[in-house]
Amino acid sequence: MKFISDDETVGRALFVPDWDPGVKRLTPSAFKRCDTSVTRLLDGEQTLINYLKNDVENGKAVVQAVGVISVSKIKAIGLITDNKIHFGVKESITLKNPHHAEIIPFSDEQKTNIKSSVSKGVSRKLVDALNLWIVDTAGLITERIEPKS
């Protein structure tokens, strides 16, 4: 596994049913999976949004917002819980998205034991730490919302 550095930033596509556009809120369980899909912010905000839209939009889902967070923040959140989670963000390039990555939770510091899921409490902390970019159907940022924590 090739992990990306702590100083990088990643974005997650937000869309219904996990995203509620009426209250501009993401479901607290958005980061529960053991392989949460994200895209690295390497070539600017618009490129990140374009990759996320291309990955997600298939006639049913429409990206309505992007949640942005640093890798160092993801890791810090995992370590402040009673049952520490040692997050890693691994490169996971796809044909459609050369900046694709996955957030992986580990139960050990050596990153050898992948956890099957993340607790709702830790997932909620990650959700609350996101910078939110509200986007229109063309993918242009219409609003920015600071993290809750």
C-alpha positions in Angstrom: 0.0 0.0 0.0 1.2 3.5 -0.9 0.0 6.0 1.7 -0.2 9.7 0.8 1.4 12.3 3.1 -0.1 14.0 6.1 0.1 17.4 4.4 -2.2 16.5 1.6 -5.9 17.3 1.4 -8.6 15.1 0.1 -12.2 15.6 -0.9 -15.3 13.4 -0.7 -18.3 13.7 -3.0 -21.5 14.5 -1.1 -24.9 13.5 -2.6 -28.3 12.2 -1.7 -29.1 10.1 0.3 -26.1 10.7 2.5 -26.2 14.5 1.9 -29.3 16.6 2.9 -29.2 19.7 0.7 -32.0 21.4 2.7 -30.0 21.6 5.9 -26.5 21.2 4.2 -25.6 18.3 6.4 -24.0 14.9 5.8 -25.2 11.8 7.6 -23.1 11.0 10.6 -22.2 7.5 9.2 -20.6 8.9 6.0 -17.1 7.6 7.0 -18.1 4.2 8.5 -16.8 2.0 5.7 -13.3 0.5 5.8 -12.4 2.0 2.4 -14.1 5.5 2.1 -13.5 6.8 -1.4 -11.9 10.3 -1.7 -9.9 12.3 -4.2 -6.6 14.1 -3.6 -6.5 17.8 -4.0 -3.5 18.0 -6.3 -4.4 20.2 -9.3 -6.8 22.8 -7.8 -10.3 22.9 -6.5 -12.1 22.7 -9.9 -10.1 19.6 -11.0 -10.9 17.9 -7.7 -14.6 18.6 -8.2 -14.5 17.5 -11.8 -13.0 14.1 -10.8 -15.6 13.6 -8.1 -18.5 14.4 -10.4 -17.0 12.1 -13.1 -16.6 9.3 -10.5 -20.1 9.6 -8.9 -22.6 11.0 -11.4 -24.2 8.2 -13.4 -27.7 9.5 -14.1 -28.9 8.9 -10.5 -26.5 10.6 -8.2 -25.6 14.3 -8.5 -22.8 15.8 -6.5 -24.2 18.6 -4.5 -21.3 19.3 -2.2 -17.7 18.3 -1.5 -16.3 17.7 1.9 -12.6 18.6 2.2 -10.2 17.6 4.9 -6.5 17.2 5.5 -4.9 13.8 5.9 -3.3 15.0 9.2 -6.8 15.9 10.5 -8.2 12.5 9.6 -5.4 10.8 11.5 -5.7 13.1 14.5 -9.4 12.4 14.9 -8.7 8.6 14.9 -6.2 9.0 17.7 -8.4 11.0 20.1 -10.9 8.1 20.7 -10.7 5.5 23.4 -10.2 2.7 20.9 -7.6 4.4 18.8 -8.0 4.2 15.0 -4.8 4.5 13.0 -6.1 6.0 9.8 -4.1 5.8 6.6 -5.1 7.4 3.2 -3.8 5.1 0.5 -3.4 5.9 -3.2 -6.0 4.0 -5.2 -5.7 5.2 -8.8 -8.5 4.3 -11.2 -8.8 4.7 -15.0 -11.3 7.6 -14.5 -9.5 9.2 -11.6 -5.7 9.4 -11.3 -6.1 11.2 -7.9 -8.4 8.6 -6.3 -7.5 7.5 -2.8 -9.2 5.6 0.1 -9.4 6.3 3.8 -8.4 3.0 5.6 -8.9 2.5 9.3 -6.4 0.3 11.1 -6.5 -1.1 14.6 -2.7 -1.0 15.0 0.0 1.7 14.5 1.9 -0.5 12.1 -1.2 -0.5 9.8 -1.4 -4.3 9.4 -4.9 -4.9 10.7 -7.7 -3.2 8.8 -10.8 -2.5 10.8 -14.0 -3.7 9.2 -15.7 -0.4 10.0 -15.5 2.9 11.9 -17.8 3.7 14.8 -20.6 6.2 14.2 -19.0 8.5 16.8 -15.6 8.7 14.9 -17.4 9.0 11.6 -19.4 11.9 13.0 -16.2 13.6 14.2 -14.8 13.3 10.6 -18.1 14.8 9.2 -17.9 17.7 11.6 -14.3 18.4 10.6 -15.1 18.8 6.9 -14.8 22.1 5.0 -17.9 22.0 2.9 -18.1 23.3 -0.7 -21.6 23.6 -2.0 -21.6 23.1 -5.7 -24.1 23.7 -8.5 -24.9 21.2 -11.3 -22.0 22.6 -13.3 -19.6 21.9 -10.4 -19.0 25.5 -9.5 -18.6 26.4 -5.8 -21.5 28.5 -4.7 -20.9 28.5 -1.0 -18.2 27.5 1.5 -19.0 26.3 5.0 -16.3 26.1 7.7 -16.0 22.9 9.8 -18.0 22.5 13.0 -14.9 21.3 14.9 
